[in-house]
Amino acid sequence: MKLDFEDKQEKSAFYFLLAFGFITLLVNIVKTFIVQPTEQYVLLTVEMIAGIAVIFLPFVFTKFTGLVFPKMVRLYYWFFIWIAVFLGTGLRLIIIVPFWDKILHAVSPILLVAVGYAIIGYCLRDADFTKVSPWLFIIMGFAFAGLAGVFWEFWEFLCDSLGNMNLQRYMTEAGQPYIGREALMDTMGDLFTNTIGALILTVYSFTQRHKPEYFKAYAFRKVKK
């Protein structure tokens, strides 16, 4: 599988993340021998291996679809993998930092807005971007991230319904259900944070709306033969 990068910045980001992933993997392997209970760190070791594997997902996607992830989408994706998998899970910041989950909910929609731009850009690949309204990208990118956030909450609701996993924090750690608005706080907080995150890239894109090449840079493109 060939690893193609648009520039040195993207290449450096990839190898930094890969090195960081292996360091995090090594940390958890060592902890399986010195920290009790070991089962937790065995699971974390497996998760770190999976995390290293998903770093290559954009290249696997290209191999099977012939579509190249644009640079900005790849950078957002790798940044999210870094803070979610390696910092959040591997180094346990999701436990150490109380609001780490909200940080993830704020960053993930930035990636999703970018993916929305990439999809729209590919659909308009034969169009003259100077004649395409930037509002199409701005509105559809924001809407795509919002819809993805809603479907994620559907997924959490399904997991809670079938597996009683308490992903939507509708009950205490002791199993006592929250009552009224208190039971909605986690879900509504996630949706609110998701919206704020989507607005970050949306507002920035609004300031770049007079530059046709800005949105074109986000578009999926075919592999050059």
C-alpha positions, 0 to 999 in steps of 0.5 A: 500500500503506497503512502502518498502525502501532499506535502511535508507537513502532512507527512510529518503529522502522520509519522508523529502520530505513528510514533506516538501510537507506538510509544503509547502501545509500549506504555500499556504493554509495560503496565500489563506486567507491573499494574494490577489488575492486568486485564485492563491494560491487556484490553488497552494494549489491544485498543492501541494496536487497533488505534495504530491500524486506523491511522492508515485508514485514509490510505486503505480507503484510497486503495479500495475506492480510488478516492484520495482524502484531501490533506485537511480532512486527513489532518483533522482525522489524525488529530482526532485519533491522537486525542481520542485514542492515544491521549484519551484512552491510551494515556487515560486522560478521559479519566484524569480530565473530567471534561475530556469527553466534551473536548472529543464532542467538540473536535469530532464535528470539526472533522465531520464538517470537513468530511461534508465539504469533501463529499460536496466537493466531489459531487461538484468535481466537474463544476466551476467552483468560482460559480458555486455558492459558498453557502452550499458548503457552509450550510451542508457541512454544518448540517452533515456534522449535526446529523452525524451527532444525532445519529451518534446519540441514537447509537448510544441510546441503542447501546443503553437500551440493549446493553444497559451501558449508561452511555447517555449517563441517565443513571448514577454509577450505583444504578439509580436513574436520574429524574426529569431534566437531570436525565437529559443533561448528558445527551443535550450537553453532547448535542450542544457541544457537537453544535459548537464544534461544528460552528468553529469550522463553519465560522472560519469557512465563512471568513474564507467564502470568497476564496473558491480554492478554499472549498475546492481543497477539501474535495475528494479527488480521483487517484491520478493514473 
